[in-house]
Amino acid sequence: MNMPFVLVCLLIIAALVYSAVQWTRRINERIAELDAERERNPLDPFSALMELYRLQGEQKRGRKGR
């Protein structure tokens, strides 16, 4: 077997695994921040619905202008 090739592949795999772990950790931290923020400021369902309608209207107007 070609040992240098195997070692290089193992190093690449280790780097990818490390990157995935770091990425997952950052995502989990961000989710925890968003959950904490949501607990402090509960979402009003009616204002959230109005925001969705506003965004949908802006998106439709943006498409017609093209």
Secondary structure per residue as TSV (DSSP state, phi and psi in degrees):
chain	resnum	aa	ss	phi	psi
A	1	M	-	360.0	150.5
A	2	N	-	-84.3	99.2
A	3	M	H	-64.0	-43.3
A	4	P	H	-59.8	-38.8
A	5	F	H	-63.3	-43.5
A	6	V	H	-63.8	-43.4
A	7	L	H	-64.4	-41.8
A	8	V	H	-63.6	-42.9
A	9	C	H	-62.3	-41.7
A	10	L	H	-64.4	-38.5
A	11	L	H	-64.9	-41.2
A	12	I	H	-64.5	-43.5
A	13	I	H	-62.9	-42.8
A	14	A	H	-62.4	-41.6
A	15	A	H	-64.4	-40.4
A	16	L	H	-66.7	-40.5
A	17	V	H	-64.2	-44.2
A	18	Y	H	-60.5	-44.7
A	19	S	H	-61.8	-42.1
A	20	A	H	-64.3	-40.0
A	21	V	H	-64.4	-44.7
A	22	Q	H	-63.0	-43.6
A	23	W	H	-60.6	-44.7
A	24	T	H	-63.9	-40.8
A	25	R	H	-62.4	-43.7
A	26	R	H	-65.1	-40.6
A	27	I	H	-63.6	-44.2
A	28	N	H	-63.4	-38.1
A	29	E	H	-63.9	-42.3
A	30	R	H	-65.8	-39.6
A	31	I	H	-63.1	-41.3
A	32	A	H	-63.0	-40.3
A	33	E	H	-62.5	-44.3
A	34	L	H	-65.1	-39.1
A	35	D	H	-64.1	-41.7
A	36	A	H	-64.6	-40.9
A	37	E	H	-65.5	-40.0
A	38	R	H	-65.0	-34.2
A	39	E	H	-68.7	-36.0
A	40	R	H	-72.6	-37.5
A	41	N	S	-124.4	87.3
A	42	P	-	-63.0	146.2
A	43	L	-	-80.7	130.1
A	44	D	-	-83.0	118.0
A	45	P	H	-61.8	-33.6
A	46	F	H	-71.6	-40.9
A	47	S	H	-69.3	-33.6
A	48	A	H	-65.9	-40.1
A	49	L	H	-65.3	-41.5
A	50	M	H	-64.6	-37.4
A	51	E	H	-64.1	-41.6
A	52	L	H	-62.6	-42.7
A	53	Y	H	-62.9	-39.7
A	54	R	H	-64.0	-45.6
A	55	L	H	-64.3	-38.5
A	56	Q	H	-65.4	-40.3
A	57	G	H	-65.1	-41.0
A	58	E	H	-63.3	-39.2
A	59	Q	H	-65.9	-41.7
A	60	K	H	-66.1	-41.2
A	61	R	H	-66.3	-34.1
A	62	G	H	-67.0	-36.0
A	63	R	H	-70.5	-39.1
A	64	K	H	-67.6	-30.2
A	65	G	T	-74.2	-12.9
A	66	R	-	-83.4	360.0
